[in-house]
Amino acid sequence: LHLFGGAGPDPAGSVRHPAPADSRDAFAPGSVHAVPLRFASGVRMRILEAWARGVAVVASPAAAAGLGASSGRELLLATTPSEWADAIGRAAGLSSSLVAGGRLRLATRHDPSAVAEALTRLYEDAARTPAP
């Protein structure tokens, strides 16, 4: 287990690294990116970046909320400690399919040009709608 940034007690067997200057250092090829958030808000950039960097993801349901991702297709979901241990162990064997699914989700739902086009259509529709 490699932890980046932050402070606090380190779990047994873990290695703490300073916060990386370049995020590529935190997304090593072949690794599994764990996102165990209990509460989350906003866009889950760590998951999107893991997908973009070709890294398998295991996340809590809160961390994956709003991404439209399905457990087993783009990532694995875990809640309890035993589910986390199982999912992290399984992620290595499913890495290729999870990475492919994540990258497809990223391209179809989170691509900047697609988001900009959808936002433009929304604004155009709003501008054409008469005020009440």
N, CA, C and O of each residue as an XYZ file, in Angstrom:
528
protein
N       0.851     -1.167      0.000
C       0.000      0.000      0.000
C       0.892      1.224      0.000
O       1.740      1.383      0.878
N       0.702      2.088     -0.983
C       1.448      3.338     -1.087
C       0.486      4.488     -0.837
O      -0.547      4.601     -1.497
N       0.831      5.333      0.116
C       0.020      6.499      0.460
C       0.753      7.747      0.007
O       1.962      7.872      0.202
N       0.018      8.676     -0.600
C       0.629      9.901     -1.105
C       0.071     11.102     -0.360
O      -1.144     11.280     -0.266
N       0.979     11.930      0.173
C       0.585     13.140      0.870
C      -0.065     12.831      2.200
O      -0.125     11.682      2.637
N      -0.545     13.876      2.827
C      -1.254     13.719      4.087
C      -0.353     13.356      5.241
O       0.867     13.262      5.107
N      -0.981     13.156      6.368
C      -0.268     12.798      7.585
C      -1.147     11.858      8.382
O      -2.293     11.592      8.018
N      -0.606     11.370      9.448
C      -1.384     10.488     10.302
C      -0.732      9.135     10.395
O       0.332      8.901      9.821
N      -1.368      8.253     11.114
C      -0.776      6.918     11.285
C      -0.787      6.150      9.967
O      -1.752      6.198      9.204
N       0.293      5.453      9.726
C       0.392      4.639      8.515
C       0.015      3.199      8.844
O       0.519      2.633      9.813
N      -0.870      2.601      8.044
C      -1.204      1.197      8.272
C       0.037      0.317      8.143
O       0.972      0.652      7.415
N       0.039     -0.789      8.840
C       1.162     -1.719      8.760
C       1.393     -2.132      7.316
O       0.446     -2.415      6.582
N       2.641     -2.165      6.918
C       3.004     -2.590      5.576
C       2.848     -1.516      4.522
O       3.021     -1.792      3.334
N       2.528     -0.303      4.921
C       2.343      0.766      3.943
C       3.607      1.613      3.826
O       4.477      1.597      4.696
N       3.675      2.344      2.730
C       4.783      3.260      2.485
C       4.172      4.624      2.197
O       3.336      4.757      1.304
N       4.590      5.637      2.952
C       4.081      6.986      2.723
C       5.065      7.754      1.851
O       6.276      7.729      2.072
N       4.509      8.438      0.852
C       5.294      9.264     -0.068
C       4.813     10.705      0.071
O       3.657     10.932      0.429
N       5.666     11.672     -0.204
C       5.170     13.050     -0.235
C       4.190     13.203     -1.392
O       4.202     12.416     -2.339
N       3.346     14.219     -1.307
C       2.430     14.484     -2.409
C       3.247     14.673     -3.682
O       4.187     15.467     -3.693
N       2.907     13.959     -4.753
C       3.719     14.049     -5.966
C       3.561     15.385     -6.678
O       2.477     15.967     -6.703
N       4.650     15.858     -7.253
C       4.604     17.083     -8.058
C       3.855     16.814     -9.363
O       3.192     17.704     -9.896
N       3.962     15.596     -9.873
C       3.289     15.180    -11.099
C       2.421     13.981    -10.752
O       2.921     13.000    -10.201
N       1.140     14.039    -11.060
C       0.223     12.959    -10.673
C       0.570     11.619    -11.305
O       0.123     10.580    -10.820
N       1.348     11.620    -12.367
C       1.744     10.338    -12.963
C       2.464      9.456    -11.957
O       2.407      8.230    -12.049
N       3.144     10.077    -10.995
C       3.864      9.311     -9.993
C       2.926      8.525     -9.078
O       3.338      7.528     -8.486
N       1.689      8.954     -8.956
C       0.723      8.286     -8.085
C      -0.113      7.244     -8.822
O      -0.898      6.536     -8.191
N       0.033      7.134    -10.131
C      -0.757      6.201    -10.935
C       0.175      5.273    -11.703
O       0.249      5.332    -12.931
N       0.874      4.428    -10.986
C       1.827      3.516    -11.617
C       1.099      2.470    -12.451
O       0.080      1.934    -12.016
N       1.608      2.173    -13.645
C       0.995      1.125    -14.464
C       0.927     -0.189    -13.688
O       1.873     -0.570    -12.997
N      -0.208     -0.872    -13.816
C      -0.376     -2.145    -13.132
C      -0.832     -2.027    -11.689
O      -1.049     -3.036    -11.018
N      -0.976     -0.805    -11.212
C      -1.415     -0.625     -9.828
C      -2.939     -0.615     -9.758
O      -3.623     -0.615    -10.781
N      -3.449     -0.607     -8.545
C      -4.881     -0.489     -8.297
C      -5.075      0.780     -7.484
O      -4.437      0.962     -6.447
N      -5.938      1.641     -7.943
C      -6.189      2.910     -7.264
C      -7.405      2.734     -6.362
O      -8.505      2.471     -6.849
N      -7.216      2.877     -5.053
C      -8.298      2.733     -4.085
C      -8.804      4.107     -3.674
O      -8.022      4.998     -3.343
N     -10.127      4.267     -3.700
C     -10.745      5.542     -3.339
C     -11.830      5.247     -2.289
O     -13.004      5.103     -2.627
N     -11.423      5.161     -1.018
C     -12.352      4.740      0.043
C     -13.080      5.892      0.735
O     -13.096      5.958      1.964
N     -13.671      6.783     -0.023
C     -14.355      7.926      0.580
C     -15.669      7.498      1.225
O     -16.447      6.748      0.635
N     -15.909      7.984      2.447
C     -17.196      7.738      3.097
C     -18.218      8.771      2.648
O     -19.403      8.468      2.505
N     -17.749      9.984      2.429
C     -18.590     11.080      1.952
C     -17.846     11.734      0.805
O     -16.625     11.882      0.852
N     -18.575     12.122     -0.218
C     -17.925     12.737     -1.374
C     -18.845     13.788     -1.969
O     -20.067     13.723     -1.830
N     -18.234     14.754     -2.633
C     -19.009     15.756     -3.354
C     -18.201     16.197     -4.565
O     -16.983     16.023     -4.612
N     -18.886     16.764     -5.533
C     -18.192     17.231     -6.724
C     -17.796     16.088     -7.649
O     -18.243     14.953     -7.486
N     -16.964     16.405     -8.605
C     -16.502     15.439     -9.603
C     -15.372     14.605     -9.002
O     -14.482     15.144     -8.344
N     -15.407     13.337     -9.220
C     -14.412     12.408     -8.668
C     -13.169     12.369     -9.561
O     -12.933     11.406    -10.292
N     -12.387     13.443     -9.477
C     -11.227     13.595    -10.362
C     -10.215     12.468    -10.198
O      -9.585     12.067    -11.176
N     -10.044     11.950     -8.985
C      -9.057     10.873     -8.798
C      -9.447      9.632     -9.598
O      -8.581      8.949    -10.145
N     -10.734      9.342     -9.668
C     -11.182      8.185    -10.452
C     -11.037      8.475    -11.936
O     -10.550      7.626    -12.683
N     -11.451      9.656    -12.377
C     -11.311     10.008    -13.790
C      -9.850      9.962    -14.221
O      -9.534      9.479    -15.309
N      -8.965     10.460    -13.373
C      -7.552     10.443    -13.728
C      -6.997      9.022    -13.751
O      -6.184      8.693    -14.614
N      -7.424      8.180    -12.819
C      -6.982      6.785    -12.837
C      -7.405      6.120    -14.141
O      -6.616      5.401    -14.756
N      -8.642      6.354    -14.567
C      -9.098      5.803    -15.843
C      -8.239      6.319    -16.988
O      -7.822      5.546    -17.850
N      -7.972      7.614    -17.000
C      -7.171      8.207    -18.071
C      -5.757      7.639    -18.082
O      -5.162      7.480    -19.148
N      -5.222      7.336    -16.922
C      -3.851      6.817    -16.815
C      -3.784      5.301    -16.957
O      -2.699      4.725    -16.891
N      -4.932      4.645    -17.150
C      -4.937      3.203    -17.373
C      -4.737      2.385    -16.115
O      -4.075      1.348    -16.143
N      -5.309      2.849    -15.003
C      -5.159      2.166    -13.720
C      -6.538      1.677    -13.259
O      -7.517      2.421    -13.312
N      -6.601      0.433    -12.811
C      -7.840     -0.134    -12.285
C      -8.235      0.593    -11.006
O      -7.377      1.056    -10.254
N      -9.546      0.691    -10.763
C     -10.070      1.442     -9.619
C     -10.953      0.553     -8.750
O     -11.787     -0.205     -9.246
N     -10.747      0.669     -7.440
C     -11.671      0.122     -6.447
C     -12.137      1.324     -5.637
O     -11.319      2.095     -5.136
N     -13.449      1.485     -5.509
C     -13.982      2.677     -4.858
C     -15.156      2.336     -3.963
O     -15.815      1.310     -4.131
N     -15.400      3.209     -3.021
C     -16.614      3.105     -2.209
C     -17.779      3.608     -3.067
O     -17.567      4.344     -4.030
N     -19.003      3.214     -2.722
C     -20.151      3.740     -3.463
C     -20.205      5.267     -3.447
O     -20.574      5.873     -4.454
N     -19.850      5.898     -2.338
C     -19.855      7.369     -2.281
C     -18.843      7.951     -3.255
O     -19.122      8.955     -3.911
N     -17.675      7.336     -3.359
C     -16.634      7.840     -4.253
C     -17.033      7.720     -5.719
O     -16.642      8.550     -6.539
N     -17.806      6.693     -6.052
C     -18.194      6.463     -7.447
C     -19.524      7.114     -7.811
O     -19.919      7.101     -8.977
N     -20.214      7.680     -6.834
C     -21.530      8.270     -7.088
C     -21.446      9.361     -8.154
O     -20.544     10.199     -8.140
N     -22.388      9.332     -9.058
C     -22.471     10.357    -10.087
C     -21.646     10.091    -11.325
O     -21.748     10.835    -12.300
N     -20.833      9.057    -11.313
C     -20.001      8.760    -12.483
C     -20.720      7.874    -13.502
O     -20.273      7.757    -14.643
N     -21.814      7.258    -13.105
C     -22.515      6.355    -14.004
C     -21.777      5.054    -14.225
O     -22.032      4.358    -15.208
N     -20.869      4.714    -13.330
C     -20.057      3.507    -13.467
C     -20.732      2.333    -12.771
O     -21.454      2.505    -11.789
N     -20.487      1.143    -13.294
C     -21.028     -0.080    -12.713
C     -19.901     -0.944    -12.182
O     -18.856     -1.091    -12.814
N     -20.133     -1.510    -11.013
C     -19.134     -2.398    -10.423
C     -18.939     -3.613    -11.323
O     -19.900     -4.277    -11.710
N     -17.697     -3.888    -11.643
C     -17.364     -5.003    -12.514
C     -17.163     -4.598    -13.956
O     -16.605     -5.363    -14.743
N     -17.609     -3.402    -14.318
C     -17.435     -2.937    -15.692
C     -16.343     -1.870    -15.778
O     -15.387     -2.031    -16.537
N     -16.471     -0.776    -15.005
C     -15.467      0.291    -15.040
C     -14.599      0.319    -13.787
O     -13.487      0.848    -13.800
N     -15.115     -0.250    -12.717
C     -14.413     -0.260    -11.436
C     -15.025     -1.351    -10.576
O     -15.977     -2.014    -10.987
N     -14.484     -1.534     -9.398
C     -15.083     -2.434     -8.422
C     -15.500     -1.599     -7.222
O     -14.769     -0.708     -6.791
N     -16.682     -1.893     -6.685
C     -17.167     -1.185     -5.511
C     -16.941     -2.027     -4.266
O     -17.032     -3.254     -4.300
N     -16.643     -1.345     -3.164
C     -16.424     -2.027     -1.889
C     -16.896     -1.127     -0.761
O     -16.789      0.097     -0.830
N     -17.422     -1.765      0.282
C     -17.901     -1.022      1.444
C     -17.229     -1.515      2.720
O     -16.646     -0.725      3.462
N     -17.309     -2.797      2.973
C     -16.764     -3.361      4.214
C     -15.286     -3.701      4.030
O     -14.818     -3.827      2.898
N     -14.546     -3.850      5.135
C     -13.130     -4.229      5.007
C     -12.922     -5.521      4.207
O     -11.981     -5.614      3.418
N     -13.788     -6.506      4.404
C     -13.613     -7.746      3.641
C     -13.898     -7.542      2.158
O     -13.245     -8.156      1.314
N     -14.874     -6.680      1.828
C     -15.135     -6.365      0.425
C     -13.949     -5.636     -0.197
O     -13.600     -5.890     -1.350
N     -13.323     -4.723      0.565
C     -12.148     -4.013      0.062
C     -11.017     -4.989     -0.227
O     -10.397     -4.931     -1.289
N     -10.752     -5.873      0.706
C      -9.665     -6.843      0.519
C      -9.938     -7.715     -0.704
O      -9.044     -7.952     -1.517
N     -11.172     -8.190     -0.830
C     -11.538     -9.026     -1.980
C     -11.428     -8.249     -3.288
O     -10.862     -8.751     -4.258
N     -11.963     -7.029     -3.325
C     -11.965     -6.234     -4.559
C     -10.554     -5.863     -4.995
O     -10.237     -5.936     -6.182
N      -9.717     -5.474     -4.068
C      -8.338     -5.136     -4.431
C      -7.613     -6.361     -4.959
O      -6.841     -6.269     -5.913
N      -7.860     -7.512     -4.338
C      -7.263     -8.754     -4.843
C      -7.761     -9.131     -6.226
O      -6.989     -9.625     -7.048
N      -9.041     -8.904     -6.495
C      -9.620     -9.234     -7.806
C      -9.252     -8.231     -8.883
O      -9.199     -8.581    -10.062
N      -8.999     -6.995     -8.498
C      -8.761     -5.928     -9.484
C      -7.567     -6.212    -10.380
O      -7.590     -5.883    -11.566
N      -6.526     -6.816     -9.828
C      -5.346     -7.109    -10.656
C      -5.707     -8.037    -11.812
O      -5.258     -7.825    -12.939
N      -6.507     -9.056    -11.547
C      -6.904    -10.000    -12.591
C      -7.892     -9.420    -13.585
O      -7.991     -9.890    -14.719
N      -8.621     -8.404    -13.162
C      -9.617     -7.759    -14.025
C      -9.121     -6.449    -14.612
O      -9.873     -5.729    -15.269
N      -7.863     -6.145    -14.376
C      -7.324     -4.829    -14.726
C      -7.610     -4.432    -16.168
O      -8.071     -3.318    -16.418
N      -7.347     -5.311    -17.110
C      -7.535     -4.961    -18.525
C      -8.972     -4.567    -18.821
O      -9.212     -3.563    -19.491
N      -9.931     -5.342    -18.330
C     -11.332     -5.022    -18.621
C     -11.797     -3.795    -17.840
O     -12.577     -2.998    -18.363
N     -11.331     -3.623    -16.587
C     -11.705     -2.441    -15.818
C     -11.134     -1.176    -16.444
O     -11.816     -0.154    -16.520
N      -9.884     -1.241    -16.893
C      -9.258     -0.082    -17.539
C      -9.998      0.251    -18.835
O     -10.276      1.420    -19.101
N     -10.319     -0.758    -19.642
C     -11.043     -0.518    -20.896
C     -12.412      0.095    -20.620
O     -12.819      1.045    -21.288
N     -13.116     -0.451    -19.638
C     -14.424      0.090    -19.285
C     -14.334      1.508    -18.755
O     -15.151      2.359    -19.107
N     -13.343      1.767    -17.909
C     -13.149      3.106    -17.366
C     -12.817      4.118    -18.445
O     -13.339      5.233    -18.449
N     -11.951      3.726    -19.353
C     -11.581      4.652    -20.431
C     -12.759      4.932    -21.358
O     -12.921      6.051    -21.845
N     -13.576      3.915    -21.599
C     -14.773      4.126    -22.418
C     -15.738      5.068    -21.710
O     -16.288      5.972    -22.339
N     -15.954      4.870    -20.408
C     -16.830      5.762    -19.638
C     -16.277      7.182    -19.664
O     -17.028      8.145    -19.820
N     -14.977      7.307    -19.512
C     -14.322      8.618    -19.536
C     -14.549      9.300    -20.884
O     -14.891     10.481    -20.935
N     -14.360      8.563    -21.966
C     -14.485      9.139    -23.309
C     -15.926      9.507    -23.641
O     -16.170     10.526    -24.287
N     -16.880      8.694    -23.210
C     -18.262      8.943    -23.604
C     -18.990      9.917    -22.694
O     -19.922     10.591    -23.131
N     -18.578     10.001    -21.434
C     -19.328     10.844    -20.507
C     -18.547     12.039    -19.966
O     -19.147     13.012    -19.510
N     -17.236     11.977    -20.011
C     -16.435     13.014    -19.361
C     -15.442     13.698    -20.285
O     -14.614     14.481    -19.819
N     -15.502     13.426    -21.570
C     -14.614     14.084    -22.515
C     -14.918     15.583    -22.521
O     -16.081     15.968    -22.645
N     -13.902     16.431    -22.392
C     -14.165     17.874    -22.329
C     -14.977     18.416    -23.499
O     -15.845     19.264    -23.296
N     -14.718     17.949    -24.714
C     -15.479     18.480    -25.853
C     -16.933     18.019    -25.803
O     -17.828     18.782    -26.169
N     -17.186     16.793    -25.360
C     -18.573     16.314    -25.238
C     -19.303     17.075    -24.138
O     -20.476     17.414    -24.296
N     -18.634     17.346    -23.039
C     -19.243     18.114    -21.945
C     -19.545     19.537    -22.426
O     -20.616     20.074    -22.144
N     -18.602     20.142    -23.149
C     -18.805     21.500    -23.656
C     -19.983     21.548    -24.636
O     -20.786     22.481    -24.598
N     -20.086     20.540    -25.514
C     -21.206     20.497    -26.461
C     -22.534     20.367    -25.736
O     -23.500     21.044    -26.089
N     -22.597     19.501    -24.720
C     -23.833     19.324    -23.959
C     -24.205     20.608    -23.224
O     -25.378     20.978    -23.171
N     -23.223     21.276    -22.666
C     -23.468     22.531    -21.960
C     -23.945     23.618    -22.933
O     -24.839     24.400    -22.607
N     -23.352     23.661    -24.108
C     -23.769     24.629    -25.128
C     -25.217     24.379    -25.530
O     -25.999     25.322    -25.644
N     -25.582     23.111    -25.748
C     -26.973     22.783    -26.097
C     -27.925     23.197    -24.976
O     -29.013     23.712    -25.235
N     -27.513     22.971    -23.743
C     -28.340     23.357    -22.597
C     -28.577     24.865    -22.579
O     -29.704     25.322    -22.392
N     -27.508     25.630    -22.775
C     -27.638     27.095    -22.806
C     -28.506     27.547    -23.978
O     -29.334     28.447    -23.831
N     -28.316     26.921    -25.144
C     -29.131     27.301    -26.300
C     -30.597     27.012    -26.061
O     -31.456     27.826    -26.397
N     -30.892     25.850    -25.479
C     -32.281     25.510    -25.171
C     -32.857     26.481    -24.165
O     -34.005     26.900    -24.308
N     -32.099     26.848    -23.159
C     -32.563     27.803    -22.145
C     -32.817     29.163    -22.768
O     -33.780     29.835    -22.399
N     -31.985     29.580    -23.694
C     -32.140     30.887    -24.337
C     -33.384     30.920    -25.219
O     -33.991     31.978    -25.386
N     -33.772     29.776    -25.787
C     -34.972     29.708    -26.653
C     -36.265     29.584    -25.846
O     -37.345     29.839    -26.379
N     -36.175     29.206    -24.598
C     -37.362     29.010    -23.776
C     -37.816     30.350    -23.207
O     -37.049     31.049    -22.544
N     -39.097     30.703    -23.480
C     -39.579     31.994    -22.951
C     -39.621     31.982    -21.422
O     -39.900     30.954    -20.805
N     -39.348     33.104    -20.840
C     -39.417     33.239    -19.379
C     -40.859     33.171    -18.941
O     -41.736     33.668    -19.648
N     -41.137     32.567    -17.785
C     -42.541     32.458    -17.322
C     -43.104     33.800    -16.926
O     -44.262     33.887    -16.517
